[in-house]
Amino acid sequence: MADICKQDTEKVLLVEGTNDCHVVMALCETHNVPETFGIYQCGSDNGVLKRLNALIVRPNPPKVIGVMLDADKPSVDSVRGRWESIKSKLRNNNHRYDLDVNPDINGTIVERIEDKPKLGFWLMPNNQDSGMLEDFCAELAEPKSLQFARESVREAKNRNMTTFKEVHYSKAVIHTYLAWHDEPGYPLGKAITRQSLRPHTYLAEKFTNWLTRLFE
């Protein structure tokens, strides 16, 4: 059976990892997003950008390519840095797309030019703040419980009881939060399906609206 996170279709969303894939599928199911596109898991942020370029330049490119990337690189402004890396990748390969100075807070959509695909970009978590998939999922968590999870993780770290890197703080928090729900250990996508993470928050609706507009 074909891998549901490795679909090479004429309308495709490129994501970094398997968790990204399953979070998208869970939100699409909940929000009844039309099944008009496939999802392709690229393995890393660099893998996403490389595949984006490969798809654009191939003889029969997809009609629509969506790109979902974390904005979590250690810099003063990870979002701006990530956006500049996307623009640089397109510019260096002479793809002729004209991207705005900043990403659209509602998700960027770039219409087709000549024989090139329509493009879409979502920078995790919200096209404005530095972060990753886990920061996006934190916006789906119950606020008071999430705050307690943050306090618990920080206290454990202060007591030298942790070994995770600071860049993975968001991962530690969201999985601590999920450990308190039935059943502990569910991956992020299944946590959305089981309502441990709330799929109808403002950010979740904005994200699924972007998907609908991009792949309509």
N, C-alpha and C positions, 0 to 999 in steps of 0.2 A: 504494500500500500504506500502511496506517495506520502512523503513527509508534509504535514499540513503547514509547517513553518518553512518550507522550501518550494514555494509555488512560483514558477517562472511564467507569468501570465502577461497579457497585453496591458493590463492595469495592475500595478504591483506596488506594495508598500515595503520599503527596505528598512529593516530593524537590526539592532545590534545583536541581541541574544534571544534565547528561547523564552525567558520571562517576558520580554517585550511583546513577543508574538502572542502569548497566551493572555496577557492583560488586554491587548487590542481585541482579541477574539471575544473575551468575556464582556467587554464594554459594548462591542458591536451587537452581540446577541441581546443584551439587556435593552439597548436603545433601538433595536430593529434597524440597524444600518444595513442598507441593501448589500447583498453578497455579490458585488460587481468587481472585486479585486482579490488578488492573492497576496500573501505575505511571504517575504523572503528574508530569512535570518542569515546575516552576513558574518557573524562571529566577533566583530569588533567595530569600533567607530571608523577606523581606517578601512576596514572591509566594506562598510557601507559606502564610503566615498569612492573607493575603487570600483565597486559594482555599479554605482551611479554612472560613472564615466564610461564603463564598458557597455552599459545598456544604451546610453545616448549615441555612442559611435557605431554600434553594430548596424549592419545593413537594414534590418527591419526592426527598429526600436519599438518599445512598448508605446501605447498611446498616452499613458499616464504613469508617472513615477512619483510615489510619495517617499519622503525621507524622514525618519524619526531618529534623532540623535540626542544623547545626553550632552548637557552643557556643564560638565563637572571638572574641567581641567583646572589645575591650580594656577590661577592668574587673577589679576585685579578684576577683570570682567570676563568671566568664562563665556557668557552669552555672546558678547561682541567678538571674542576670539574665535568661537565656534563659527559664528556667522561669516567672519572674514575668511576662515579656512574653506568654507563652502564656496564663497564668491571667488576665491583664489583658484580653487580646483576647476571651476567652470571657465574662468578667464584663461587660465594657463592651457586649457585644452581647446580654446577657440570655439566655445559652444554658443557664444553670442547672446546669452540670456542677460537681461538687464534687471538685476536684483536691487531692491531698495537699500538705503543706508542701514536700516535696522529691520529685523524680522517683524512681521505682523503679529501683534499680541494675540490675535485670533487664529493664528496659523497662516503661514505664507502660501499663496498659490500664484504660480507664474504660468500664464497661458502659453499655448503652443506657438512656436515661431517656425515658419516654413515647414521643414520636414522633421522638426525636433519635437520631443514629447512635451506634454503639459507636466509641470513640476509642482510639487508641494513639499513644504518643510515644516516640521514641528520640532522645536528644541525643548527637551525636557528640563524642568517640569512644565513651564508655562510660557515659554518664549520671552521671558523677562528676567527671571532669576537663575542664578547658577544652581545646578543640581543634576539629578539623574532620575531614572524610573522610580526609585524608591521615594524620592521627594514628591513626585506626582501622586504615588499611592498614598502618601501621608495625608494628602488633601482629601482623600476618600475615607480616612479614619475618623472615628468619633473623637472630637477635640479633647475632652477631658482625659479620656483613657490614653490618648496619644501623648499628652503633656506628661502624664505620670510615667509612661514608657521612656520618654526623654530624660526625665529626672532619674529614673532607675538606672538607665544606661550610663548617664554622667556620673552618678554616685559609684557605680561599679568601677568605672574608669578611674575615678579619684582614689579608690581603694586599691588600685593596681590589680584588679581582678579580671582585666580584659587584655586581649592581645591584638584586637583589630586596629587597623590604621585609621587615623582621623578622617581620611577621605571616605571611609566606609561607615562613618557614624550614622548616616541615614539608613543604611542597610540594617545596622544593629538595632536601631530604634523600631523600624517597621516590623521586623521579625520578633522583637520582644513583644510588641503590641499584639501581633497575631498569635503568639504563644499563649495568650490568655483567652483565646476563643476556641470554640468547638469546631473542628478538632485542631489542636496545636500541630504546627508543622505544615499546614496547607501552603502551597506555593501561591504567589500573588494573584494569578489569574483565577484559581479556584476560590481564593478568598473573596474575590469580587462576586463570583457566582453564588457563593454561600452567604453573601451579605455581611461578612465580617469587615469588608471594605465597602463603603456605600457607593453604588454606581451612579447615583443621581445628583451628585454635587455639581456646583456651577462649573468647575474645571472639567469634570468628566463630560458634561454636556457640551461645553465649548470644544473639547477635543473631538467628540463624535460628530459634531456639526461640521468641523473642518474635514473630517474623513468623507462625510456625505457630499459636501461641496466639491471636494477634490475629485472624487470618483464618480460623480453623477454622469 
